[in-house]
């Protein structure tokens, strides 16, 4: 908008005057010529269509410079006319003002031939995932192998047509922010957008290309919960368009303005909540941090080592790792990926949400192949000549190993922390009863806290959820009296991913199978559709 819309009017007066036109100016003799003068003013008074506002500006300039009031009034009117012309040029044929200039996405960061050769050589070497794990550990994250590889792949997926998204869940102090910081450090800075908070309408004003093929990270979900709807649109449709009403600064009339934010984008956030929004859960991978004593011991050991002389001397290695991954990421070409064996794969069908979960799992296979693009065969579409990367069974094996942990907790009707508490209670009761009647033995919250070393708040929240979902029964207790609970069967049911084809089974099928044929969907749709 023009500066008037923000209550500031910048204007300039550039004109040669004869000394006779401004006789009151001190230090200027009559008849002398004046050089051109530029005056920069700032007016916070409001609308200059208002006569009172214009008179105030004219009087202030007259007192400051001694210029004739009629001349000043003429200049203000010329300025308003020029402004009207400028606004008219911004309007489209439909009368809609675009809030984002379509200047195009920013150009890629240049990479020299030598740097490209080094990055391609690194991406072409066998054992890429093993070296990735070593690099992630070098950057300061110990343990959490599944989660740190997942966040790295989510960041890598930003360059693909269907990027991934994830939510990192844990209680406070478990290392969520460190994991978010890790992926932000290894992705090129020009492709990372990090915020602590998003207002409800903020995603709609990121600029047309502000999120395109970027990694958007938000530290703590409480800072982005209000912006859920536009974020879901960007994740699902790859674009967010809105039409809003604004007040025309010249006429005072209401008009409409269109904003458009293009994706696709990868997304990461952290949260301490036990559960996430159900509509978001089917769009993101839920990455639950380890909170057991063994992981705490690893973190303590690393913290002590990091302040030792050897730990201090190893810090420069982090800069080397960071620069290497920036180059590797910049040299990944945005080539589509195909899964030749996709028709042989299986996925659970019990829940409607698996329609999205399978799509996320297939995307994970494709991201794995995309990251290994310099080690994978390529094919050509005969119709268009487009080159694509072919995912191998090795990509399926690596994606399966990651997803079997992540998706198992996601598809269960219990949050992962509730599953952990139920299993801990079962182990405690099995120990107390010597493997006897586990489901008949009562227990208290205090006994569970002592056995798990969890905080009282964490035990209460998860135990209440287990009672609500009928995995635990409250048998006694009231206000001021000790509560007693009893386990109910079902918390140790089989994995919901039992229907997922194992990598060995897939390789056996492919070894025995003939040509792959696509399934026939003609009977599922009405004629002509």
C-alpha angles and dihedrals in degrees: 000000000000116000091258088072089064093046093254123109117193114192138160135212112205112170140126113239130190114238088244089063091060105028094158095063108114120235095022118112120216114272096019118134118239124219118235111281128205116203118193113199135174121210123191097176100104133236116021090202083077109093093214092055092049091049091052092052092046093050092048092051092044092054093045100046107012093237120156113268093224090055092049092049090051091053093050091052091049089051092052091049091051089049092053090052091050093051091048089055091055094056119096124222091267094052093250119134114216113225094201126058110228094227093145130247118306116268117259119264107264117250121198122232090249093051091048092051091052093048094047090048090053092047091048097053117103117248094044095153093048091053089046090057090049091051092048090052091047088056089062108268114120122191117352090101095164095046098046092048089048094053090047091052090046089055091047091051091067088089093057132084093247109034123191129243133203144186119210111214129194142114120277115292097021095115106265095136091047090056091049090048090050096059091042090056096051098045117079108269092233089062098049126084113184128185137171093209140012122202117223093262100031097099089060091061101047091107128259092279098024093107102025110128091344133129109239113198127184121191107223120007092234085074094057105031092099090056095054097118099055090041091053090050091052091048096046106031099022092231138067119202126177136177114212134178122242136177116249106239093214106041100022090231123135117252137174127249128194124215123187129188116189126209164156099170138164116234137202131176138164131223142174092208116117091223134026130216110292092228090053095044093071091051101048138050111245107224110194115198120227112252101176125124094253092059091048089053090053091051092048091051092051092047091054092046093048092063094046120097091258091049092051092048091051094060093089088062089066090061089052091051091046094052092045093054093045089057093044091052093047090052095053104109118223095241121152119248128221129194107217093192096046093117090061095056125101133202136183114275102187095100129051090221090067087078085076096031092060090050089053091048091051089049089053090055090050093048089053090053091044091055089049093044094129089056099044131085118253131219135196126227106234093211098054106011090236115158119228138179118246116222113223130211087258088064088052092050093052093045090047092052090052098041098045089070098036099042095041090066092040096054096044114096088231122073112245094253090054090051090051092050093048091051091047091051090048091051091048093051093044088055093047095047096038089241092313130123099343095168093053100049114097123220138184134226090249092056090049092049091051093049097045100032087224122148118261092246093052093048092048095049095048095040091052089052091050090052091048092052092043099245090118129032124212103223102176143000142085141186107323094008131094115265119228124200138191129204119242122207121259106063092100096050119142123281115281086224095065087109091058112105113246118231092245091051090049093052090048091052093048091049092055099034129096125214113335114247124196118240119257113246097171094105093054096065133058117257113282095022 
